[in-house]
Amino acid sequence: MNGLQKISAILGITALVFAVAWLGFVIPRMEKVSANYKAAFSYIARSTFAETIGDSLATHSFIERHHERILHGYDDDMVVVEMTTEFVDAVTERLLFQATNRVSMDRRSHLIEGRKVLLLFPPHLQKRNYVLRRFSYLPEEGVLCTFEGEEEILGLRSYRFSFHAANLDWTANYPNLALPEDATIFARDWGTVWVEPYSGIIVKHEEGWEALISGGKYDGNLVDAGKMWFVPDSIIRQVFIASNERRRLLLHEWVAPGTLALIGGILLLMARPSKGRSPR
């Protein structure tokens, strides 16, 4: 083996070592939620509800804006995520309701701290069911998302999940109703969410709900029923974000280590002594 072959062998082994190190150390970190994570969704919503108890129901259209961001981390894996939800009248733009929640999340597992509930879908989704946070302003309440099949959203392959939650205590959500002490409000909601499976990013979401009074003289009265869905701009933006994240993960998980392994293999082949010649 001459000097050039020795150098090729050393470089080839080094490239292979880097490929293995990439697989063992870089890729696991790529699957963690970014410390700079931010998200914003907007929904169109229509709801039929009563302003005060005993009033007739009226239909309203409004815009729901949902923002998420990581505030800080208190170690390498755990972070605090702030989620703000706003309901704005679609005609007058008057703020109808606002709520902010903060929850701790494990960046590796995407689970809410102390609960077996995902705050975000993980990358590399499988065709199975997941327990995900609810999409309202009560994120700690998990809901079973059932895998329904595949579907294309603006040309992007996605997994479709359905969910249904019942017996939800929504009494605190309607302070203006002035409920009697012996009455509460229970609700159910249902919906569908579409997720790009490689990145785990939601690209489309729609949901419906129904809330009724339980107990007292108004037992069984409907106080709120409606539905909401992503505005077109949110779908377009989420498809764009998911496509870019998918390419980024593919680059880091396959292209980078594959290229290193290929270069290492070529260099090791170059280091082999030529046939029919005695090494010096």
Contacts in CASP RR format, 6 or more apart in sequence:
PFRMAT RR
TARGET T0000
AUTHOR 0000-0000-0000
METHOD contacts of the structure
MODEL  1
MNGLQKISAILGITALVFAVAWLGFVIPRMEKVSANYKAAFSYIARSTFA
ETIGDSLATHSFIERHHERILHGYDDDMVVVEMTTEFVDAVTERLLFQAT
NRVSMDRRSHLIEGRKVLLLFPPHLQKRNYVLRRFSYLPEEGVLCTFEGE
EEILGLRSYRFSFHAANLDWTANYPNLALPEDATIFARDWGTVWVEPYSG
IIVKHEEGWEALISGGKYDGNLVDAGKMWFVPDSIIRQVFIASNERRRLL
LHEWVAPGTLALIGGILLLMARPSKGRSPR
1 9 0 8 1.000
1 271 0 8 1.000
1 273 0 8 1.000
1 279 0 8 1.000
2 279 0 8 1.000
2 280 0 8 1.000
5 270 0 8 1.000
5 271 0 8 1.000
5 272 0 8 1.000
5 273 0 8 1.000
6 271 0 8 1.000
8 267 0 8 1.000
8 268 0 8 1.000
8 270 0 8 1.000
8 271 0 8 1.000
9 267 0 8 1.000
9 268 0 8 1.000
9 271 0 8 1.000
11 264 0 8 1.000
11 267 0 8 1.000
12 263 0 8 1.000
12 264 0 8 1.000
12 265 0 8 1.000
12 267 0 8 1.000
12 268 0 8 1.000
12 271 0 8 1.000
13 264 0 8 1.000
13 268 0 8 1.000
14 264 0 8 1.000
15 260 0 8 1.000
15 261 0 8 1.000
15 263 0 8 1.000
15 264 0 8 1.000
15 265 0 8 1.000
15 267 0 8 1.000
16 260 0 8 1.000
16 261 0 8 1.000
16 264 0 8 1.000
16 265 0 8 1.000
16 268 0 8 1.000
18 260 0 8 1.000
19 257 0 8 1.000
19 258 0 8 1.000
19 260 0 8 1.000
19 261 0 8 1.000
19 264 0 8 1.000
22 256 0 8 1.000
22 257 0 8 1.000
22 260 0 8 1.000
23 257 0 8 1.000
26 252 0 8 1.000
26 256 0 8 1.000
27 252 0 8 1.000
27 253 0 8 1.000
27 257 0 8 1.000
28 108 0 8 1.000
30 249 0 8 1.000
30 252 0 8 1.000
30 253 0 8 1.000
31 108 0 8 1.000
31 122 0 8 1.000
31 123 0 8 1.000
31 124 0 8 1.000
32 77 0 8 1.000
32 107 0 8 1.000
32 108 0 8 1.000
33 70 0 8 1.000
33 79 0 8 1.000
33 105 0 8 1.000
33 107 0 8 1.000
33 110 0 8 1.000
33 120 0 8 1.000
34 70 0 8 1.000
35 70 0 8 1.000
35 73 0 8 1.000
35 79 0 8 1.000
35 107 0 8 1.000
36 70 0 8 1.000
37 68 0 8 1.000
37 69 0 8 1.000
37 70 0 8 1.000
37 81 0 8 1.000
38 67 0 8 1.000
38 68 0 8 1.000
38 69 0 8 1.000
38 70 0 8 1.000
39 66 0 8 1.000
39 67 0 8 1.000
39 68 0 8 1.000
39 69 0 8 1.000
40 65 0 8 1.000
40 66 0 8 1.000
40 67 0 8 1.000
40 68 0 8 1.000
40 234 0 8 1.000
41 65 0 8 1.000
41 66 0 8 1.000
41 202 0 8 1.000
41 205 0 8 1.000
41 230 0 8 1.000
41 234 0 8 1.000
41 238 0 8 1.000
42 63 0 8 1.000
42 64 0 8 1.000
42 65 0 8 1.000
42 66 0 8 1.000
42 230 0 8 1.000
42 231 0 8 1.000
42 233 0 8 1.000
42 234 0 8 1.000
43 63 0 8 1.000
43 64 0 8 1.000
43 65 0 8 1.000
43 66 0 8 1.000
43 205 0 8 1.000
43 228 0 8 1.000
43 229 0 8 1.000
43 230 0 8 1.000
43 231 0 8 1.000
43 234 0 8 1.000
44 61 0 8 1.000
44 63 0 8 1.000
44 90 0 8 1.000
44 228 0 8 1.000
44 229 0 8 1.000
44 231 0 8 1.000
45 61 0 8 1.000
45 62 0 8 1.000
45 63 0 8 1.000
45 64 0 8 1.000
45 87 0 8 1.000
45 226 0 8 1.000
45 227 0 8 1.000
45 228 0 8 1.000
45 229 0 8 1.000
46 59 0 8 1.000
46 60 0 8 1.000
46 61 0 8 1.000
46 62 0 8 1.000
46 226 0 8 1.000
46 227 0 8 1.000
46 228 0 8 1.000
47 59 0 8 1.000
47 60 0 8 1.000
47 62 0 8 1.000
47 224 0 8 1.000
47 225 0 8 1.000
47 226 0 8 1.000
48 57 0 8 1.000
48 58 0 8 1.000
48 59 0 8 1.000
48 60 0 8 1.000
48 222 0 8 1.000
48 224 0 8 1.000
48 225 0 8 1.000
48 226 0 8 1.000
49 57 0 8 1.000
49 58 0 8 1.000
49 60 0 8 1.000
49 211 0 8 1.000
49 223 0 8 1.000
49 224 0 8 1.000
49 225 0 8 1.000
50 56 0 8 1.000
50 57 0 8 1.000
50 58 0 8 1.000
50 177 0 8 1.000
50 223 0 8 1.000
50 224 0 8 1.000
51 58 0 8 1.000
51 176 0 8 1.000
52 176 0 8 1.000
52 177 0 8 1.000
52 178 0 8 1.000
53 177 0 8 1.000
53 178 0 8 1.000
53 179 0 8 1.000
53 213 0 8 1.000
53 218 0 8 1.000
53 221 0 8 1.000
53 223 0 8 1.000
54 218 0 8 1.000
54 221 0 8 1.000
57 222 0 8 1.000
60 89 0 8 1.000
60 90 0 8 1.000
61 89 0 8 1.000
61 90 0 8 1.000
61 91 0 8 1.000
62 87 0 8 1.000
62 88 0 8 1.000
62 89 0 8 1.000
62 90 0 8 1.000
62 96 0 8 1.000
63 87 0 8 1.000
63 88 0 8 1.000
63 90 0 8 1.000
63 231 0 8 1.000
64 85 0 8 1.000
64 86 0 8 1.000
64 87 0 8 1.000
64 88 0 8 1.000
64 228 0 8 1.000
65 85 0 8 1.000
65 86 0 8 1.000
65 88 0 8 1.000
66 83 0 8 1.000
66 84 0 8 1.000
66 85 0 8 1.000
66 86 0 8 1.000
66 135 0 8 1.000
67 83 0 8 1.000
67 84 0 8 1.000
68 81 0 8 1.000
68 82 0 8 1.000
68 83 0 8 1.000
68 84 0 8 1.000
69 81 0 8 1.000
69 82 0 8 1.000
70 79 0 8 1.000
70 80 0 8 1.000
70 81 0 8 1.000
70 82 0 8 1.000
71 79 0 8 1.000
71 80 0 8 1.000
71 81 0 8 1.000
71 82 0 8 1.000
71 102 0 8 1.000
72 79 0 8 1.000
72 80 0 8 1.000
73 79 0 8 1.000
73 80 0 8 1.000
74 80 0 8 1.000
76 107 0 8 1.000
77 106 0 8 1.000
77 107 0 8 1.000
77 108 0 8 1.000
78 104 0 8 1.000
78 105 0 8 1.000
78 106 0 8 1.000
78 107 0 8 1.000
78 113 0 8 1.000
79 104 0 8 1.000
79 105 0 8 1.000
79 107 0 8 1.000
80 102 0 8 1.000
80 103 0 8 1.000
80 104 0 8 1.000
80 105 0 8 1.000
81 102 0 8 1.000
81 103 0 8 1.000
81 104 0 8 1.000
81 105 0 8 1.000
81 119 0 8 1.000
82 100 0 8 1.000
82 101 0 8 1.000
82 102 0 8 1.000
83 100 0 8 1.000
83 101 0 8 1.000
83 102 0 8 1.000
83 103 0 8 1.000
83 137 0 8 1.000
83 139 0 8 1.000
84 98 0 8 1.000
84 99 0 8 1.000
84 100 0 8 1.000
85 97 0 8 1.000
85 98 0 8 1.000
85 99 0 8 1.000
85 100 0 8 1.000
85 136 0 8 1.000
85 137 0 8 1.000
86 95 0 8 1.000
86 97 0 8 1.000
86 98 0 8 1.000
87 95 0 8 1.000
87 96 0 8 1.000
87 97 0 8 1.000
87 98 0 8 1.000
88 94 0 8 1.000
88 95 0 8 1.000
88 96 0 8 1.000
89 95 0 8 1.000
89 96 0 8 1.000
99 137 0 8 1.000
101 137 0 8 1.000
101 138 0 8 1.000
101 139 0 8 1.000
101 140 0 8 1.000
103 112 0 8 1.000
103 113 0 8 1.000
103 119 0 8 1.000
103 133 0 8 1.000
103 139 0 8 1.000
103 140 0 8 1.000
104 112 0 8 1.000
104 113 0 8 1.000
105 111 0 8 1.000
105 112 0 8 1.000
105 113 0 8 1.000
105 119 0 8 1.000
105 120 0 8 1.000
106 113 0 8 1.000
109 122 0 8 1.000
110 118 0 8 1.000
110 119 0 8 1.000
110 120 0 8 1.000
110 121 0 8 1.000
110 122 0 8 1.000
111 117 0 8 1.000
111 118 0 8 1.000
111 119 0 8 1.000
112 118 0 8 1.000
112 119 0 8 1.000
112 133 0 8 1.000
112 139 0 8 1.000
112 140 0 8 1.000
115 140 0 8 1.000
115 142 0 8 1.000
116 131 0 8 1.000
117 131 0 8 1.000
117 132 0 8 1.000
117 133 0 8 1.000
117 140 0 8 1.000
117 141 0 8 1.000
117 142 0 8 1.000
118 130 0 8 1.000
118 131 0 8 1.000
118 132 0 8 1.000
118 133 0 8 1.000
119 133 0 8 1.000
119 139 0 8 1.000
120 200 0 8 1.000
121 130 0 8 1.000
121 132 0 8 1.000
121 195 0 8 1.000
121 200 0 8 1.000
121 201 0 8 1.000
121 202 0 8 1.000
122 200 0 8 1.000
123 198 0 8 1.000
123 199 0 8 1.000
123 200 0 8 1.000
123 249 0 8 1.000
124 197 0 8 1.000
124 198 0 8 1.000
124 200 0 8 1.000
125 159 0 8 1.000
125 195 0 8 1.000
125 197 0 8 1.000
125 198 0 8 1.000
125 200 0 8 1.000
127 147 0 8 1.000
127 149 0 8 1.000
127 159 0 8 1.000
128 147 0 8 1.000
129 144 0 8 1.000
129 145 0 8 1.000
129 146 0 8 1.000
129 147 0 8 1.000
129 161 0 8 1.000
130 144 0 8 1.000
130 145 0 8 1.000
130 161 0 8 1.000
131 142 0 8 1.000
131 143 0 8 1.000
131 144 0 8 1.000
131 145 0 8 1.000
132 142 0 8 1.000
132 143 0 8 1.000
132 145 0 8 1.000
132 163 0 8 1.000
132 193 0 8 1.000
133 139 0 8 1.000
133 140 0 8 1.000
133 141 0 8 1.000
133 142 0 8 1.000
133 143 0 8 1.000
134 141 0 8 1.000
134 142 0 8 1.000
134 143 0 8 1.000
134 165 0 8 1.000
134 189 0 8 1.000
135 193 0 8 1.000
135 205 0 8 1.000
135 207 0 8 1.000
136 189 0 8 1.000
141 165 0 8 1.000
141 168 0 8 1.000
142 165 0 8 1.000
143 163 0 8 1.000
143 164 0 8 1.000
143 165 0 8 1.000
144 163 0 8 1.000
145 161 0 8 1.000
145 162 0 8 1.000
145 163 0 8 1.000
145 193 0 8 1.000
146 161 0 8 1.000
146 162 0 8 1.000
146 163 0 8 1.000
147 159 0 8 1.000
147 160 0 8 1.000
147 161 0 8 1.000
148 160 0 8 1.000
148 161 0 8 1.000
148 162 0 8 1.000
148 192 0 8 1.000
149 159 0 8 1.000
149 160 0 8 1.000
150 157 0 8 1.000
150 158 0 8 1.000
150 159 0 8 1.000
150 160 0 8 1.000
151 158 0 8 1.000
151 159 0 8 1.000
151 160 0 8 1.000
151 194 0 8 1.000
152 158 0 8 1.000
153 194 0 8 1.000
153 203 0 8 1.000
153 204 0 8 1.000
153 235 0 8 1.000
153 239 0 8 1.000
154 203 0 8 1.000
154 235 0 8 1.000
154 236 0 8 1.000
154 239 0 8 1.000
155 239 0 8 1.000
156 196 0 8 1.000
156 203 0 8 1.000
156 239 0 8 1.000
156 242 0 8 1.000
156 243 0 8 1.000
157 196 0 8 1.000
157 197 0 8 1.000
158 194 0 8 1.000
158 195 0 8 1.000
158 196 0 8 1.000
158 197 0 8 1.000
158 203 0 8 1.000
158 204 0 8 1.000
159 194 0 8 1.000
159 195 0 8 1.000
159 196 0 8 1.000
159 197 0 8 1.000
160 192 0 8 1.000
160 193 0 8 1.000
160 194 0 8 1.000
161 192 0 8 1.000
161 193 0 8 1.000
161 194 0 8 1.000
161 195 0 8 1.000
162 190 0 8 1.000
162 191 0 8 1.000
162 192 0 8 1.000
163 190 0 8 1.000
163 191 0 8 1.000
163 192 0 8 1.000
163 193 0 8 1.000
164 188 0 8 1.000
164 189 0 8 1.000
164 190 0 8 1.000
164 191 0 8 1.000
165 188 0 8 1.000
165 189 0 8 1.000
165 190 0 8 1.000
166 188 0 8 1.000
167 186 0 8 1.000
167 188 0 8 1.000
168 186 0 8 1.000
168 187 0 8 1.000
168 188 0 8 1.000
168 189 0 8 1.000
169 184 0 8 1.000
169 185 0 8 1.000
169 186 0 8 1.000
170 185 0 8 1.000
170 186 0 8 1.000
170 187 0 8 1.000
170 211 0 8 1.000
170 224 0 8 1.000
171 179 0 8 1.000
171 184 0 8 1.000
171 185 0 8 1.000
173 185 0 8 1.000
173 211 0 8 1.000
174 185 0 8 1.000
174 211 0 8 1.000
174 223 0 8 1.000
174 224 0 8 1.000
177 185 0 8 1.000
177 223 0 8 1.000
179 185 0 8 1.000
179 213 0 8 1.000
180 216 0 8 1.000
180 217 0 8 1.000
180 218 0 8 1.000
182 215 0 8 1.000
182 216 0 8 1.000
183 213 0 8 1.000
183 214 0 8 1.000
183 215 0 8 1.000
183 216 0 8 1.000
183 218 0 8 1.000
183 219 0 8 1.000
184 213 0 8 1.000
184 214 0 8 1.000
184 215 0 8 1.000
185 211 0 8 1.000
185 212 0 8 1.000
185 213 0 8 1.000
185 214 0 8 1.000
185 223 0 8 1.000
186 211 0 8 1.000
186 212 0 8 1.000
186 214 0 8 1.000
187 209 0 8 1.000
187 210 0 8 1.000
187 211 0 8 1.000
187 212 0 8 1.000
187 224 0 8 1.000
188 209 0 8 1.000
188 210 0 8 1.000
189 207 0 8 1.000
189 208 0 8 1.000
189 209 0 8 1.000
189 210 0 8 1.000
190 207 0 8 1.000
190 208 0 8 1.000
190 209 0 8 1.000
191 205 0 8 1.000
191 206 0 8 1.000
191 207 0 8 1.000
191 208 0 8 1.000
192 205 0 8 1.000
192 206 0 8 1.000
192 207 0 8 1.000
193 202 0 8 1.000
193 204 0 8 1.000
193 205 0 8 1.000
194 202 0 8 1.000
194 203 0 8 1.000
194 204 0 8 1.000
194 205 0 8 1.000
195 201 0 8 1.000
195 202 0 8 1.000
195 203 0 8 1.000
196 203 0 8 1.000
196 239 0 8 1.000
196 242 0 8 1.000
196 243 0 8 1.000
196 245 0 8 1.000
196 246 0 8 1.000
198 245 0 8 1.000
198 246 0 8 1.000
198 249 0 8 1.000
198 250 0 8 1.000
199 242 0 8 1.000
199 245 0 8 1.000
199 246 0 8 1.000
199 249 0 8 1.000
200 242 0 8 1.000
200 245 0 8 1.000
201 238 0 8 1.000
201 241 0 8 1.000
201 242 0 8 1.000
201 245 0 8 1.000
202 238 0 8 1.000
203 235 0 8 1.000
203 238 0 8 1.000
203 239 0 8 1.000
203 242 0 8 1.000
204 230 0 8 1.000
204 235 0 8 1.000
204 238 0 8 1.000
205 229 0 8 1.000
205 230 0 8 1.000
206 227 0 8 1.000
206 228 0 8 1.000
206 229 0 8 1.000
206 230 0 8 1.000
207 227 0 8 1.000
207 228 0 8 1.000
207 229 0 8 1.000
208 226 0 8 1.000
208 227 0 8 1.000
208 228 0 8 1.000
209 224 0 8 1.000
209 225 0 8 1.000
209 226 0 8 1.000
209 227 0 8 1.000
210 222 0 8 1.000
210 224 0 8 1.000
210 225 0 8 1.000
210 226 0 8 1.000
211 222 0 8 1.000
211 223 0 8 1.000
211 224 0 8 1.000
211 225 0 8 1.000
212 220 0 8 1.000
212 221 0 8 1.000
212 222 0 8 1.000
212 223 0 8 1.000
213 219 0 8 1.000
213 220 0 8 1.000
213 221 0 8 1.000
213 223 0 8 1.000
214 220 0 8 1.000
230 238 0 8 1.000
273 279 0 8 1.000
END
